[in-house]
Amino acid sequence: MSTPEFIKRTPPNVKPVQRHGQPIAQAAVRPVQRDRLSWHQFSAEPARYQAMAFRNCGRSGLKLSAISLGSWETFGGYVGAELARGCIFNAFNLGITHFDLANTYGSPPGRAEITVGRTLREMPREELVVATKAGLPFGPGPYGQGASRKALLTSIEQSLKRLGLDYVDIFYSHRPDPNTPLEETLRALDQIVRQGKALYIGLSNYSAAELSEAVRLVRDLNLSPITVQQVGYNLLRRGAEQDVLPMARDLGVGVAAFSSLAQGLLTGKYTKGIPEGSRAARTWASPKREEIVNSVRERVRQLQELARERGQTLPQMAIAWTLRQPQVTTALIGASDIDQLEENAKALEKLTFTSDELKRIDAILLGAAATAPPVAAE
C-alpha cells in the first residue's frame, strides 16, 4: 500500500511499518534423529505411490493404503528391532503408509509402540497414518484396562510418550467395556480429538449393534464421528459379511480388516505340519494348534491350487479376496520378513475375481467358519 493510500484509510497518528525485506521466521521443524548404527537407513522411493491403491475410510476424507502394516505379536515381539526397521522402511516405499499398533502389542506390552515409534520418527510424518488402541488388559489396577474416560485419557498419553509423537492419526477403543457406559467412552474419544492428540477415532472388536449405537450417540451428542471399525475378516473367518460389513457400509464407516492371513494359516506354511519357530508353534496352545491346523489343511491346499491358477501365491489371493469387498478400506497384514512383505504387497496386482472363482472358493470353504482359529482380539 502506498503512503497516500495509507493516510486515506487510517486514523491520525498511526504510522506505517516498513519491513525492508526482513526474512519471515520459519516454523520450527522437528529434527530427524537417525540411527546411524543400523543397517537399514531410510530413503524415500520417489515412485512409492504408483503401485498402491488408496481408499476413503467410509464417508470421511481419510484415505488409507489398501494394505496396512500391523504389529501384533511381531514388532516388539518375536521380530527384532533391526528387522522391524527394515520392514517398516520397505513398507513405506511400497506405498504402505498406514501403521497399526496398540498399547498391548509387544513383549512386554508397549514395546511395539516403542520399536515402531523410533523408526517412524525417521520418516516424513505428514505422509504417515499412525493408529493405536487402548482397552485390553495392559497394566495393574482398575484403570489398566477398559474404556472409561480415565483409562482412555491415561492410555493416549502413555502411547504418545512411547511412540515419541505429538499425535496419532487414529485412536481406537480396542473393545467394548461392559463396565463403562458407551457414552462415557465416546465422550473420552471426542475429548482426545479436541485436545489434538488424535485426528480420528475408531472402534475395534465392536459388534454391528454396538457400532450402530455408537454412531447414533455421536450424532445425537455432536461428538467426533466414528471413522473406522476394525474387525477380524479373512477366508476362514467370514462372520463379518453378515453384520459388521453391511452395517459399516450403511453408516458410512470405514473397515480395517485384521488377521487377513488368519494368523498364518493362509500362508500355506502349515500344509505339511507345524514348522518349528512358526507362530502356531510359538503362541498356540497344544493340542489345540494341531486340531486347528488339521481342520483346515485340505481346504488350504485347494485354495493354494486356485491361487496358482490365478498366477498368485495363496497370501496374495487371500489379501485380494478380503479387499474385494468395497466396504473394506484396508487389509491389515503382519510381517516378519522383508521378502514376505514385498511378495504380499503384490496382491494389489490382481484384485478382481471371476464369478466362477468366487463359487469355487465358497465350495472349498463350506463349513470353514466353524474351524477358524480362536484368536485373542488384535
Secondary structure, DSSP 8 states (H G I E B T S, - for coil): --HHHHHHHS-TT------TT--------------TTSS------TTTTSS--EEE-TTSS-EEESEEEE-SSTBTTTB-HHHHHHHHHHHHHTT--EEE--TT-TTTTTHHHHHHHHHHTTS-GGG-EEEEEE-S--SSSTTSSS--HHHHHHHHHHHHHHHT-S-EEEEEE-S--TTS-HHHHHHHHHHHHHTTSEEEEEEES--HHHHHHHHHHHHHHT---EEEEEEE-BTTB-GGGTTHHHHHHHHT-EEEEE-TTGGGGGGTTTTTS--TTSHHHHHS-TTHHHHHHHHHHHHHHHHHHHHHHHTS-HHHHHHHHHHTSTTEEEEEE--S-HHHHHHHHGGGG-----HHHHHHHHHHTTTGGGGS------
